């Protein structure tokens, strides 16, 4: 099983959509909520090169945000990545 990390915000509809997709795949993930945590958001931005949430990693690969995750799913690549 893949090691998945998602930086998110409780108020972000894109974060909710990304987590719903991952939940529908039946995978576990580590969620790191950035709300009210500027140091955690800064760490995410440093790792991702982006400041928006969600930011998602599968294993050591940064896949990007919600739209990127959805595109991987549509192309059939997400399931292969999740298989690890």
C-alpha positions in Angstrom: 0.0 0.0 0.0 1.2 3.5 -0.8 2.3 6.0 1.8 0.0 9.1 1.2 0.3 12.5 2.8 -2.2 15.3 2.2 -1.8 18.8 3.6 -5.3 20.3 3.9 -7.7 22.8 5.4 -11.0 22.0 7.1 -12.7 24.7 5.1 -11.4 23.9 1.6 -13.8 22.3 -0.8 -10.9 21.0 -3.0 -9.4 19.3 0.1 -12.8 17.7 0.8 -13.0 16.4 -2.8 -9.5 15.0 -2.7 -10.1 13.2 0.5 -13.4 11.9 -0.8 -11.6 10.4 -3.8 -8.9 8.8 -1.6 -11.6 7.5 0.8 -13.5 6.0 -2.2 -10.3 4.1 -3.1 -10.2 2.7 0.4 -6.7 3.9 1.1 -5.3 5.3 4.4 -3.5 8.7 4.3 -1.9 11.0 6.8 -3.7 14.3 6.9 -1.8 17.4 8.0 -4.2 20.3 8.7 -2.6 23.7 8.1 -5.4 25.8 9.6 -4.0 28.3 12.1 -0.5 26.8 11.8 1.7 29.1 9.7 4.8 27.0 10.4 3.1 23.9 9.0 1.8 25.8 6.0 5.3 27.2 5.4 6.7 23.6 5.5 4.1 22.5 3.0 5.0 25.4 0.7 8.7 24.7 1.0 8.1 21.0 0.1 5.5 21.6 -2.7 6.6 24.9 -4.1 3.0 25.9 -3.9 1.0 27.6 -1.2 -2.5 26.3 -2.0 -4.2 23.3 -0.4 -4.5 20.5 -0.8 -1.0 19.3 -1.6 -0.7 15.6 -1.9 2.2 13.2 -2.0 2.0 9.5 -2.9 5.1 7.8 -1.6 7.9 10.3 -2.4 6.1 11.8 -5.4 4.4 15.1 -5.1 1.3 14.8 -7.2 0.0 18.3 -6.6 -3.5 19.4 -5.7 -7.1 18.2 -6.1 -7.2 18.8 -9.9 -3.9 16.9 -10.4 -5.2 14.0 -8.3 -8.5 13.9 -10.3 -6.5 13.9 -13.6 -4.4 11.0 -12.4 -7.6 9.1 -11.5 -9.2 9.8 -14.9 -6.0 8.6 -16.7 -5.9 5.4 -14.7 -2.5 6.2 -13.2 -3.8 6.9 -9.7 -4.7 3.2 -9.0 -1.2 2.1 -10.1 0.4 4.7 -7.8 -1.8 3.7 -4.9 -0.9 0.0 -5.4 2.6 1.1 -4.4 
